[in-house]
Amino acid sequence: MNAVLSTDDLVRLVRRVFVPTAADRGLAVLVDLPDARLADNPEWAARRAMAADWVRRLGAAAGATGVPRTTLAWYRNAGGNNADLPAHCHPGDGARTYGNADELPAGNTISFEELFAGHSILLAPTELSATAPLKVAARSHPLRAATMPGFLPSMIPALQIDYAEVNRRVDLLKALLDPATAATIVTRVRDRTHTLRLDLRHREAHASGGLFPRNGVAGNLPSGETYIVPYEGELPGDPSGSRGELPVQFDDEVVVYRIEGNKAVTVLSEGPHGAAEAARIVAEPAYANLAELGLGVLGDFGLEPVGSILLDEKLGLHVAFGRSDHFGGAVGPADFSGPDAVVHLDRVYIPQVQPAVAVASVTLEGPDGAREIMREGAWTGVF
């Protein structure tokens, strides 16, 4: 598997992921820019250069992709992962690049509404995740989007695996999650066991296999996960039953959250990271929401973590805090203290990412009883 995408690779990627038809109006590549709030970094700069190169080559290969035009849409970063996009973007063809949002010309702007009207296929290799706002946009615009927040060249092998098999696996997990009423996650930190029970009532699972052939959907690329939002207790008189303990490793410290009503209500452990997290869940209650139970399948395809959540979360079990409305939950931007505070933050439970936290088991409960789907971090006969 190569670590570089040739023009032929790019064409095959667009055709495989999006299956373009004569109805597709255009392809837009979205790129966010640093500003005074969020400084640039070498990986971000390289990603912008990569996006401009993709646009130039895909534009020249329009006849092969079947998409009549390709546009590079520059915009000021949204301030936080999964925060709402700004009102406007700056369209280009990749010939000119920018290093900071303040370099964008005052003219030549279009609204994102206009961009969506003229482009039914979107790729978003951004620094900050645009998954949530593009999922929302896909509900009301005839478009489909593959979001690639934090994409790195080291992830290119994940674009070249057997996605027919990936899709088979995520569909099997969805078939197990959809009827489930609860999930119990048992983790182990040294000699202590922690149990978290997630309420899965009133929810439908989503299978994300990295293919977006129809409008109305947006999701990550590379992908390979099935996910569901735990019930957050938004129905009158029906509180969430999610409760228990969830450990998360920060550097060498393991922070243990106590969960009640699907929210982290306190921190049980001691240490500087624990103190910071305890303050954060008080100051920003929406962050304390358990927003996702994710089951990634790519760990069985020989892929390793690269230090970016885009790929790493797809390697195994993950649990997210914060925003959930883009996945069908009840917590959205209005629940946070401001746009810059909006976050959907995944915690990934694989040894390379959290070596001090072992996944002892994951068990689903439903009308037909209980079924263990993971033991000691490995799938148990699911596939």
C-alpha positions, -999 to +999 in steps of 0.1 A: +000+000+000+014+034-010+018+065+011+011+088-018-021+092-038-014+094-076-039+111-099-053+077-108-057+069-070-076+102-065-099+094-094-105+059-081-111+073-046-138+097-058-155+072-080-155+045-053-165+067-024-191+089-041-201+070-072-207+102-092-236+104-116-247+130-142-267+147-115-236+157-096-230+195-100-194+197-087-169+186-061-157+210-034-126+205-012-130+224+021-099+237+039-099+257+071-072+283+079-054+293+111-059+327+127-051+346+159-072+321+179-056+290+165-020+290+154-007+271+124+013+238+127+034+219+101+008+191+097-019+216+090+002+235+065+011+202+047-026+193+047-036+226+030-009+221+004-021+185-002-057+197-006-046+223-032-027+197-051-058+174-050-080+201-064-056+209-093-053+173-103-090+164-099-099+195-119-076+183-147-092+148-145-128+159-145-135+137-175-123+106-155-141+114-123-174+123-139-177+155-119-178+186-141-159+210-118-137+210-087-135+239-063-112+246-033-132+264-006-110+282+019-125+294+052-115+308+086-113+279+111-145+274+131-128+277+165-134+242+177-140+206+165-175+202+151-184+238+157-207+255+131-190+267+100-186+304+094-211+321+070-187+325+040-159+308+022-135+318-005-136+296-036-104+289-056-088+264-080-058+254-060-034+277-079-031+301-050-027+289-014-030+308+019-012+305+053-036+324+075-073+335+074-062+371+075-046+367+040-080+359+024-091+387+000-119+408+010-139+400-021-145+368-039-166+352-011-196+330-014-219+317+013-217+281+023-253+279+011-241+289-024-212+264-022-236+236-013-260+246-041-232+242-067-214+212-053-231+179-044-198+161-034-176+175-006-142+165+008-131+182+040-094+175+049-095+201+077-076+208+109-108+211+129-135+185+123-164+197+101-183+165+105-211+178+127-220+209+105-218+189+073-240+162+087-266+189+095-262+205+061-267+171+043-301+169+059-314+200+040-291+201+009-287+176-019-251+167-011-228+141+004-196+147+023-165+128+034-148+146+063-111+141+069-102+161+100-065+159+108-058+137+078-021+127+075-001+110+047+003+081+071-034+075+068-033+068+031-030+030+036-064+032+053-079+045+020-066+014+002-081-015+022-111-037+013-140-015+020-165-041+009-154-061+039-153-030+061-189-023+052-199-059+059-185-056+094-201-023+103-234-035+090-232-065+113-225-043+143-254-021+134-277-051+134-265-058+169-268-023+182-301-013+168-322-036+190-299-032+220-313-014+250-280-011+269-243-017+266-221-026+296-184-017+293-160-032+318-125-017+319-095-026+341-069-002+354-042-021+372-060-041+399-093-022+398-123-028+376-147-001+364-181-007+350-202+017+328-237+009+317-249+030+287-286+034+281-293+027+244-330+031+243-347+054+219-317+054+196-307+040+162-271+030+153-252+044+123-229+023+101-201+043+086-181+022+061-164+050+042-188+049+012-212+078+004-229+069-029-262+089-021-269+124-011-281+132+024-251+117+043-218+129+057-192+110+076-155+104+081-130+091+055-112+069+062-139+052+081-149+019+095-171+021+126-207+017+139-218+042+164-248+051+185-256+080+209-266+069+244-300+080+254-296+115+271-328+117+290-345+143+268-379+127+269-402+141+297-404+117+326-379+092+312-344+099+326-313+083+311-301+051+328-265+056+318-244+053+349-211+039+363-174+047+360-154+056+329-115+058+331-096+079+306-058+080+304-042+115+302-004+111+298+006+089+328-025+097+348-058+079+346-088+101+353-119+082+365-153+099+359-184+090+378-214+089+353-250+096+363-278+103+339-254+100+309-232+128+322-199+129+340-209+144+373-176+142+392-140+129+390-132+101+415-094+101+409-067+125+421-041+143+400-036+174+380-055+161+350-083+149+372-086+183+388-087+200+354-114+177+342-135+181+373-134+219+368-142+215+331-174+194+336-186+220+361-178+250+338-191+233+306-219+208+314-225+200+277-189+187+275-198+162+303-224+146+281-216+111+268-222+116+231-212+084+214-205+047+218-183+038+188-172+004+176-143+006+151-133-023+130-101-012+113-078-027+139-083-061+122-069-048+089-033-043+100-036-006+106-019+012+135-028+045+152-012+076+137-019+101+165-050+115+148-085+108+160-098+105+124-081+071+120-074+061+156-110+060+167-118+035+138-094+010+153-116-002+182-139+009+210-143+046+217-165+068+238-171+105+231-180+135+253-199+166+242-220+173+211-243+146+198-270+162+177-252+155+145-254+118+154-291+120+163-287+130+199-300+160+219-269+181+227-260+207+202-241+240+199-267+260+218-260+238+249-224+251+252-213+284+266-202+296+232-191+286+196-155+281+207-166+257+234-184+233+212-167+199+211-172+162+203-142+145+218-135+108+214-116+087+239-101+056+221-097+023+241-069+005+224-035-004+240-014+020+218-036+050+228-045+041+264-021+015+276-031+018+312-068+011+305-077-024+293-111-033+279-122-064+298-155-068+280-183-051+261-218-067+264-250-057+247-284-062+263-316-065+243-350-082+239-332-116+233-309-113+263-273-103+267-244-109+242-208-103+248-192-087+217-157-079+229-134-095+254-099-084+264-101-058+236-109-083+208-141-091+190-158-123+201-173-141+171-191-111+158-178-113+122 
